Every structure is written in structure tokens, then in C-alpha cells.
């Protein structure tokens, strides 16, 4: 949280200082300079009046690709949205300026001249007391060390509250979504990354440094895939969208390698067989031994023929076809290939579902929540994962934390962090 700055007029602009000058000062505090990025296309105007926006909060959601902005009512209703691309190669100054541009556009489009404060949801880890970002594992260096709260507060002359996106999302679901009416719940998001937040007795758990809740980095598979955090076998390294794609490709490559080696062995055996058949000495031995020699050679040939056929089926699988297109494989590709029956895609998705379900059992045992709310683009497209996790909690969690139906889908979808930031 960052305290409000000097007196303001309409949108945190000091009465005697031009907006551009303030933005320049704020950019200096962010530590880097860069040209502003071009504006992204905006959605149609939202009809609202300044009276409608009374008591509203300006919210920002900073992800790995976009900076999204909104004006949110005290009841959690979004009046208007805007967005800009995250300037990943332009440094801290460009990030701050892009945030101001996106929020300023949203405010102007509904004629909202005042805001109560600004709430910012950002990929973690972040210190919510100062609004300073640490080093997020999935966004590169652009956000690392950025004193975002101070820079935005100085430019907008408003109170700015900054927190990790999953904490903001948990508050959104608590006020307006699937966690309404609960004081003890766990929020899990499975998307480009895997993260979460925990509320106990009506308060978010923050920890000594304000970064508690990084449950996506629980290890569920010792020696498993390497995670962006540096460890192996984290839930994020197995169940996030990019991780699912990597695992499916690795499964296919391993199968292709095994079948290729088998095919090479088949070719070598055929060569030896032909050599033996062409040898007079071998023919004499075969004549004396009868079928005792011929039968094993025939059996080996049949076995390797089967393996060669299997190799052919691997290279023509739906997943192999996608990879031959030359573009990077995505989680959506894996979904489509699994639906077409590709075994490697199916195994990658099954591993992801098992990781999420296992994590839910751990959450039930550790925190004894009334509810476990699961959101994020990957999880929501796999409702069977949520059902599987709920069944596993009921079957494997300790009594009495093994409530039936404890795992439920999130309600707010892509807007969850924009809404939740209003309640930071």
C-alpha cells in the first residue's frame, strides 16, 4: 500500500503540474526510460455517467502479455475496460506509463473525473506493503525490482494498493464469486502459471515478507520437469498451459526415439538374416537343424515388423502432425490432440489433472478450508479436473477436512483480478 500524494484535481494530477511532467517524474522513480508503446484497439464505449462512477476504484491487472485496466464500482461491477500490451522490452518507465495510459483511457471513456484509489493486481511475488515487485519467474526482467506502487502513486496522486494477482483474485471470488459467505478458503489458478491464495478466518495469509501463497511451487513429482523457479516437479511445471505442451511433446519425442531405435534394430536384423540366408554354411546348418533355426529368425522378423509399424503410427499421430507445422505447441493444441485420441496428449493432460488433484488434497489437509476455488483458463476448460480433485479430497484427505464437494470452479473468469483489485 502506498499513501496518497499531494492534493489532486481530476485524476491524481497536481493542480500546478502538467500530467506529462508528473509521468516523467514517476518514470524516473521506476528507473528506466523508453518510448511509449502504441495503443491497443479499444472495445466499444461503455455508457455510464460520473454519478454512476461515484466511489469507484481504478484497477489494473498486469500479466505476462497485457496490462488491463478497469473502473470498478463498490459492488464489484466493472463499468469499463481498456488494455495495452505489456512493454516487455522497454523497462520500468514504459510499464508505469502504459498503466497510466490504460487507466486514463478507461476513466475518460465514461467521464469519470474522480477515483477513490487505484488497486493493482500483478504477477508475483510482490511486497504488498510497499508495492515493490521482486523477480517474477514468468515475465522476464521487465518487472523485476520495479517500485510500481510508489511510481503510480506519485504520478496519479492517489492511494495505490498493489498485490499479487492471486490474492486479488481471491478477494474477487470472496466478495462476488464462488467463495461468497466463507471465511476459510483456498483459491487456485491454473493458467500460464499455477498460483494461489489462502484466506483463514476472513483474512488473507501473507507471511513474513508478504509473499505467502505460492502454492504452484509445491513439488508433486520428484525428479519431474524443471520449473521456472529452478526446482523440479512443481505443480506449475506439470499443470500450467505451457508445461502441458512441453510434456506432451517430450512424451512424443521419447516414444519416437524408442521406436526409431527399434526400427534400426529391425533393419540390422534383416541385414543379418539376409546374410545368413545367402551363406552356404548357414544353409547347411539350417538343413540339418530343420525349423529349429528358421522359426526363431521368422519370429524376430515378425516382432520387429510390428515395432516398425508402431513407429509409423507415432510419426502420423495428431500431435506429430501439429509439431510438423513448425509453430510452437500450445496447451490448446494438446487439448485438441487428446480429443482426437493422441496417447501422448492424453498422458500429459492426465499428469496435469493428477497434479492439481493432489495439490487440492494437500490444501485440504494443511488449511482445512470450507472451499477450494479453482480458476484460470486451463482449469476452467477442464471441468473434469475439478470433479476429479473433489473426489480425491473426499477419498484421501484427513477427516474431517475431507468434505464432499469442497472443490468448486471459480465464477468470475478473466475479470477476477480486475474485480478483486478493487478490494485490496
C-alpha positions as CSV (number, residue, x, y, z in Angstrom):
1,X,0.0,0.0,0.0
2,X,1.2,3.5,-0.8
3,X,-0.1,6.6,0.8
4,X,-1.9,9.3,-1.3
5,X,0.2,12.1,-2.7
6,X,-0.4,15.8,-2.8
7,X,-3.9,17.4,-3.5
8,X,-5.3,16.4,-6.8
9,X,-7.8,17.6,-9.4
10,X,-9.4,15.1,-11.7
11,X,-7.2,12.0,-12.0
12,X,-4.4,12.5,-9.5
13,X,-2.8,15.4,-11.3
14,X,-1.3,18.1,-9.1
15,X,-3.1,21.4,-9.5
16,X,0.1,23.1,-10.6
17,X,1.9,20.4,-12.5
18,X,1.2,19.1,-16.0
19,X,0.4,15.4,-16.4
20,X,3.3,14.7,-18.7
21,X,5.7,16.2,-16.1
22,X,4.3,14.0,-13.4
23,X,4.6,11.0,-15.6
24,X,8.2,11.8,-16.2
25,X,8.9,12.1,-12.5
26,X,7.1,8.8,-11.9
27,X,9.1,7.2,-14.7
28,X,12.4,8.3,-13.1
29,X,11.3,6.5,-9.9
30,X,10.7,3.4,-12.0
31,X,14.3,3.5,-13.0
32,X,14.3,3.2,-16.8
33,X,13.3,5.2,-19.9
34,X,11.6,4.1,-23.1
35,X,9.2,5.3,-25.8
36,X,5.5,4.7,-25.1
37,X,4.0,1.7,-26.9
38,X,1.2,2.2,-29.4
39,X,-2.3,1.9,-28.0
40,X,-4.1,-1.4,-28.4
41,X,-7.6,-1.4,-30.1
42,X,-10.3,-0.5,-27.5
43,X,-13.6,-2.1,-27.1
44,X,-16.8,0.0,-27.7
45,X,-17.6,2.8,-25.3
46,X,-19.5,1.9,-22.2
47,X,-22.4,4.1,-21.4
48,X,-22.1,5.5,-17.9
49,X,-22.1,8.8,-16.1
50,X,-19.8,10.3,-13.5
51,X,-22.6,9.8,-11.0
52,X,-22.5,6.1,-11.8
53,X,-18.8,6.0,-11.0
54,X,-19.1,7.6,-7.6
55,X,-16.8,5.8,-5.1
56,X,-15.3,3.8,-7.8
57,X,-11.8,2.3,-7.9
58,X,-9.4,2.2,-10.8
59,X,-8.0,-1.2,-11.2
60,X,-5.0,-2.6,-13.1
61,X,-4.2,-6.2,-13.9
62,X,-0.6,-6.7,-15.1
63,X,0.1,-10.0,-16.7
64,X,2.7,-11.5,-18.9
65,X,1.2,-10.2,-22.1
66,X,-1.3,-7.4,-21.4
67,X,-1.9,-4.5,-19.0
68,X,-5.6,-4.4,-18.4
69,X,-7.5,-1.5,-16.7
70,X,-11.0,-1.0,-15.4
71,X,-13.2,1.3,-13.4
72,X,-15.0,-0.9,-10.7
73,X,-17.9,0.1,-8.5
74,X,-18.0,-0.5,-4.8
75,X,-20.2,-3.6,-5.5
76,X,-17.6,-5.1,-7.8
77,X,-19.3,-4.2,-11.2
78,X,-16.9,-3.3,-14.0
79,X,-18.1,-0.2,-15.8
80,X,-15.5,0.0,-18.5
81,X,-12.3,-1.8,-19.6
82,X,-9.2,-0.9,-21.6
83,X,-5.9,-2.7,-22.3
84,X,-2.4,-2.1,-23.6
85,X,0.4,-4.6,-24.5
86,X,2.9,-5.1,-21.7
87,X,6.1,-3.3,-23.0
88,X,8.4,-6.3,-22.2
89,X,11.5,-4.8,-23.8
90,X,11.1,-1.2,-22.7
91,X,11.8,-1.2,-19.0
92,X,10.1,0.1,-15.8
93,X,9.3,3.6,-17.1
94,X,7.3,2.2,-20.0
95,X,5.4,-0.1,-17.7
96,X,4.3,2.8,-15.4
97,X,3.4,5.0,-18.4
98,X,1.4,2.2,-20.0
99,X,-0.5,1.6,-16.8
100,X,-1.4,5.3,-16.6
101,X,-2.5,5.4,-20.3
102,X,-4.7,2.3,-19.9
103,X,-6.4,3.6,-16.8
104,X,-6.7,7.1,-18.1
105,X,-8.5,5.8,-21.2
106,X,-10.9,3.8,-19.2
107,X,-11.7,6.8,-16.9
108,X,-12.2,9.2,-19.8
109,X,-14.5,6.9,-21.8
110,X,-17.1,7.0,-19.0
111,X,-16.5,10.6,-18.0
112,X,-15.3,9.5,-14.5
113,X,-13.4,12.5,-13.1
114,X,-12.6,11.1,-9.7
115,X,-11.4,7.8,-8.3
116,X,-11.2,6.6,-4.7
117,X,-7.8,4.9,-5.3
118,X,-6.0,2.5,-7.6
119,X,-5.8,-1.2,-7.0
120,X,-3.1,-3.2,-8.9
121,X,-3.0,-6.9,-9.5
122,X,0.3,-8.1,-10.7
123,X,2.1,-11.4,-11.2
124,X,4.0,-12.2,-8.1
125,X,6.0,-12.1,-6.0
126,X,5.3,-8.6,-4.7
127,X,5.6,-6.8,-1.4
128,X,2.0,-5.5,-0.7
129,X,3.3,-3.1,1.9
130,X,5.4,-1.1,-0.5
131,X,4.2,-2.1,-3.9
132,X,7.7,-3.2,-4.9
133,X,7.9,-6.2,-7.3
134,X,10.5,-8.9,-6.8
135,X,11.5,-11.2,-9.7
136,X,8.5,-12.9,-11.2
137,X,9.5,-16.3,-12.8
138,X,7.3,-16.0,-15.9
139,X,7.6,-12.4,-17.1
140,X,11.3,-11.8,-17.7
141,X,13.3,-8.9,-16.2
142,X,10.8,-6.1,-17.1
143,X,9.0,-6.2,-13.7
144,X,11.9,-7.2,-11.6
145,X,12.6,-4.7,-8.8
146,X,10.1,-2.3,-10.1
147,X,8.8,0.1,-7.4
148,X,5.4,0.1,-9.0
149,X,3.2,1.4,-6.1
150,X,5.4,4.4,-5.4
151,X,5.7,5.3,-9.1
152,X,2.0,5.1,-9.8
153,X,1.0,7.0,-6.6
154,X,3.4,9.8,-7.4
155,X,2.0,10.2,-10.9
156,X,-1.7,9.8,-10.1
157,X,-1.6,11.4,-6.6
158,X,-3.9,8.7,-5.3
159,X,-3.5,5.9,-2.8
160,X,-2.2,2.9,-4.7
161,X,-2.5,-0.7,-3.4
162,X,-0.5,-3.4,-5.1
163,X,-0.7,-7.1,-4.5
164,X,-0.1,-10.5,-6.2
165,X,-2.7,-11.4,-8.8
166,X,-3.9,-14.5,-7.0
167,X,-4.5,-12.5,-3.8
168,X,-6.6,-10.0,-5.8
169,X,-8.4,-12.9,-7.5
170,X,-9.2,-14.5,-4.1
171,X,-10.7,-11.2,-2.9
172,X,-12.8,-11.0,-6.0
173,X,-14.2,-14.5,-5.6
174,X,-14.7,-13.9,-1.9
175,X,-16.8,-10.7,-2.5
176,X,-18.5,-11.6,-5.8
177,X,-17.9,-15.2,-6.7
178,X,-17.6,-18.8,-5.5
179,X,-16.2,-18.0,-2.1
180,X,-19.0,-15.7,-1.0
181,X,-20.1,-16.4,2.6
182,X,-16.9,-18.3,3.5
183,X,-14.2,-17.2,5.9
184,X,-11.8,-20.1,5.2
185,X,-11.0,-21.0,1.6
186,X,-8.1,-21.6,-0.8
187,X,-8.0,-20.1,-4.3
188,X,-6.1,-21.9,-7.0
189,X,-5.5,-20.6,-10.5
190,X,-4.2,-22.9,-13.3
191,X,-3.3,-20.9,-16.4
192,X,0.0,-19.8,-17.9
193,X,1.3,-20.4,-14.4
194,X,-0.1,-22.0,-11.3
195,X,-0.7,-19.9,-8.2
196,X,-3.0,-19.4,-5.3
197,X,-4.0,-17.6,-2.2
198,X,-5.3,-18.6,1.2
199,X,-7.9,-16.9,3.4
200,X,-8.3,-18.1,7.0
201,X,-10.7,-16.6,9.4
202,X,-11.6,-13.9,6.9
203,X,-8.0,-12.7,6.3
204,X,-5.5,-13.4,3.5
205,X,-2.4,-15.2,4.7
206,X,0.6,-13.0,3.7
207,X,3.6,-14.3,5.6
208,X,6.7,-12.5,7.0
209,X,7.5,-10.9,3.6
210,X,4.0,-10.6,2.2
211,X,4.6,-13.4,-0.4
212,X,2.8,-16.4,1.2
213,X,0.6,-18.5,-1.0
214,X,2.9,-19.5,-3.9
215,X,1.3,-23.0,-3.9
216,X,2.0,-23.6,-7.5
217,X,5.6,-24.3,-6.4
218,X,4.7,-27.3,-4.2
219,X,6.6,-30.3,-5.5
220,X,4.3,-33.2,-6.5
221,X,6.7,-35.2,-8.7
222,X,10.3,-35.7,-7.5
223,X,12.7,-35.5,-10.4
224,X,9.9,-34.2,-12.6
225,X,10.1,-31.4,-15.2
226,X,12.1,-28.3,-14.4
227,X,10.1,-25.4,-13.2
228,X,10.7,-21.7,-13.9
229,X,11.6,-21.3,-10.2
230,X,14.5,-23.7,-10.6
231,X,13.1,-26.8,-8.8
232,X,11.8,-29.9,-10.4
233,X,8.3,-31.4,-10.2
234,X,6.4,-28.3,-9.1
235,X,2.7,-28.3,-9.9
236,X,3.3,-25.3,-12.2
237,X,5.9,-27.4,-14.2
238,X,3.3,-30.0,-14.8
239,X,-0.2,-28.4,-15.0
240,X,0.3,-24.9,-16.5
241,X,-0.6,-24.5,-20.2
242,X,3.0,-24.2,-21.4
243,X,4.1,-27.1,-19.2
244,X,1.4,-29.4,-20.6
245,X,2.5,-28.6,-24.1
246,X,6.2,-29.3,-23.2
247,X,5.3,-32.6,-21.6
248,X,3.2,-33.8,-24.5
249,X,6.0,-33.0,-26.9
250,X,8.5,-34.7,-24.6
251,X,6.3,-37.8,-24.5
252,X,6.1,-37.9,-28.2
253,X,9.8,-37.4,-28.7
254,X,10.6,-40.2,-26.2
255,X,8.2,-42.6,-28.0
256,X,9.6,-41.7,-31.4
257,X,13.2,-42.2,-30.1
258,X,12.3,-45.6,-28.7
259,X,10.5,-46.7,-31.9
260,X,13.4,-45.3,-34.0
261,X,15.9,-47.4,-32.1
262,X,13.6,-50.4,-32.5
263,X,13.3,-49.8,-36.3
264,X,17.1,-49.5,-36.6
265,X,17.4,-52.8,-34.7
266,X,14.9,-54.3,-37.2
267,X,16.9,-53.1,-40.1
268,X,20.1,-54.6,-38.7
269,X,18.4,-57.9,-38.0
270,X,17.0,-58.1,-41.5
271,X,20.6,-57.5,-42.9
272,X,21.9,-60.3,-40.7
273,X,19.1,-62.6,-41.8
274,X,19.7,-62.0,-45.5
275,X,23.5,-62.6,-44.9
276,X,22.7,-65.9,-43.2
277,X,20.2,-67.0,-45.9
278,X,22.9,-66.3,-48.6
279,X,25.6,-68.3,-46.9
280,X,26.2,-71.9,-47.9
281,X,27.3,-72.8,-44.5
282,X,24.2,-71.4,-42.9
283,X,22.1,-73.2,-45.4
284,X,23.7,-76.5,-44.4
285,X,23.2,-75.8,-40.7
286,X,19.6,-74.9,-41.4
287,X,19.1,-78.1,-43.4
288,X,20.4,-80.2,-40.6
289,X,18.5,-78.3,-37.8
290,X,15.3,-78.0,-39.8
291,X,12.8,-75.5,-38.5
292,X,14.7,-75.1,-35.2
293,X,16.8,-72.3,-36.7
294,X,14.3,-70.9,-39.2
295,X,11.5,-70.4,-36.7
296,X,13.3,-68.0,-34.3
297,X,14.5,-65.9,-37.3
298,X,11.0,-65.7,-38.6
299,X,9.7,-64.8,-35.1
300,X,12.2,-62.0,-34.7
301,X,11.4,-60.6,-38.1
302,X,7.7,-60.6,-37.2
303,X,8.4,-58.8,-33.9
304,X,10.5,-56.0,-35.4
305,X,7.9,-55.6,-38.2
306,X,5.3,-54.9,-35.6
307,X,7.7,-52.3,-33.9
308,X,8.3,-50.6,-37.2
309,X,4.6,-50.4,-37.8
310,X,4.2,-48.8,-34.3
311,X,6.9,-46.2,-35.2
312,X,5.0,-45.3,-38.3
313,X,1.8,-44.7,-36.2
314,X,3.8,-42.5,-33.8
315,X,5.0,-40.2,-36.6
316,X,1.5,-39.9,-38.0
317,X,-0.2,-39.1,-34.7
318,X,-2.2,-35.8,-34.3
319,X,0.5,-34.4,-32.1
320,X,3.2,-35.2,-34.5
321,X,1.2,-33.6,-37.3
322,X,0.9,-30.4,-35.2
323,X,4.6,-30.3,-34.5
324,X,5.5,-30.7,-38.2
325,X,3.7,-27.4,-38.8
326,X,6.7,-25.7,-37.3
327,X,4.8,-23.5,-34.9
328,X,5.2,-23.8,-31.1
329,X,2.8,-26.3,-29.5
330,X,0.2,-24.8,-27.1
331,X,-2.0,-26.2,-24.4
332,X,-5.0,-25.8,-26.7
333,X,-3.2,-28.0,-29.3
334,X,-2.8,-30.7,-26.7
335,X,-6.5,-30.5,-25.8
336,X,-7.4,-30.9,-29.4
337,X,-5.0,-33.8,-30.0
338,X,-6.2,-35.5,-26.9
339,X,-9.8,-35.2,-28.1
340,X,-8.6,-36.9,-31.4
341,X,-7.2,-39.8,-29.3
342,X,-3.5,-38.9,-29.3
343,X,-2.0,-41.0,-26.4
344,X,0.9,-38.6,-25.6
345,X,-1.5,-35.6,-25.3
346,X,-3.8,-37.7,-23.1
347,X,-1.0,-38.7,-20.8
348,X,0.2,-35.1,-20.5
349,X,-3.3,-33.9,-19.5
350,X,-3.7,-36.8,-17.1
351,X,-0.5,-35.9,-15.4
352,X,-1.7,-32.3,-15.1
353,X,-5.0,-33.3,-13.7
354,X,-3.4,-35.6,-11.1
355,X,-1.0,-32.8,-10.0
356,X,-3.9,-30.4,-9.4
357,X,-6.0,-33.0,-7.6
358,X,-3.0,-33.9,-5.4
359,X,-2.4,-30.3,-4.6
360,X,-6.1,-29.9,-3.6
361,X,-5.7,-32.8,-1.1
362,X,-2.6,-31.1,0.4
363,X,-4.5,-27.8,0.7
364,X,-7.4,-29.6,2.5
365,X,-5.1,-31.2,4.9
366,X,-2.9,-28.1,5.6
367,X,-5.6,-25.4,5.8
368,X,-8.9,-27.2,6.5
369,X,-10.8,-24.9,4.2
370,X,-14.6,-24.7,3.7
371,X,-14.0,-24.5,0.0
372,X,-11.2,-24.8,-2.6
373,X,-12.0,-22.5,-5.6
374,X,-10.2,-23.4,-8.8
375,X,-10.0,-20.9,-11.7
376,X,-7.7,-20.0,-14.5
377,X,-8.0,-20.6,-18.2
378,X,-6.6,-24.1,-18.2
379,X,-8.6,-25.4,-15.2
380,X,-11.9,-23.9,-16.5
381,X,-11.6,-25.7,-19.8
382,X,-11.2,-29.0,-17.9
383,X,-14.2,-29.2,-15.6
384,X,-13.4,-32.9,-15.2
385,X,-10.2,-31.9,-13.3
386,X,-12.3,-30.1,-10.7
387,X,-14.6,-33.1,-10.3
388,X,-11.6,-35.4,-10.0
389,X,-10.0,-33.2,-7.4
390,X,-13.2,-33.0,-5.4
391,X,-13.5,-36.8,-5.4
392,X,-9.8,-37.2,-4.4
393,X,-10.2,-34.8,-1.5
394,X,-13.2,-36.8,-0.2
395,X,-11.3,-40.0,-0.6
396,X,-7.8,-39.2,0.6
397,X,-7.8,-36.0,2.8
398,X,-7.8,-36.4,6.5
399,X,-11.0,-36.5,8.5
400,X,-12.8,-34.1,9.0
401,X,-11.2,-32.0,6.2
402,X,-12.4,-34.5,3.6
403,X,-15.7,-32.8,2.9
404,X,-17.5,-33.9,-0.3
405,X,-17.9,-31.3,-3.0
406,X,-15.3,-29.0,-1.4
407,X,-13.6,-28.2,-4.8
408,X,-15.6,-25.8,-6.9
409,X,-15.0,-23.8,-10.1
410,X,-14.4,-20.0,-9.9
411,X,-17.2,-17.8,-11.1
412,X,-15.6,-14.5,-12.3
413,X,-13.5,-15.8,-15.2
414,X,-11.0,-13.5,-16.8
415,X,-12.3,-10.5,-14.8
416,X,-11.4,-12.0,-11.4
417,X,-8.2,-10.0,-10.8
418,X,-9.7,-6.7,-12.2
419,X,-12.6,-7.1,-9.8
420,X,-10.5,-8.3,-6.9
421,X,-8.0,-5.4,-7.2
422,X,-10.9,-3.0,-6.2
423,X,-11.0,-4.7,-2.8
424,X,-7.3,-4.7,-1.9
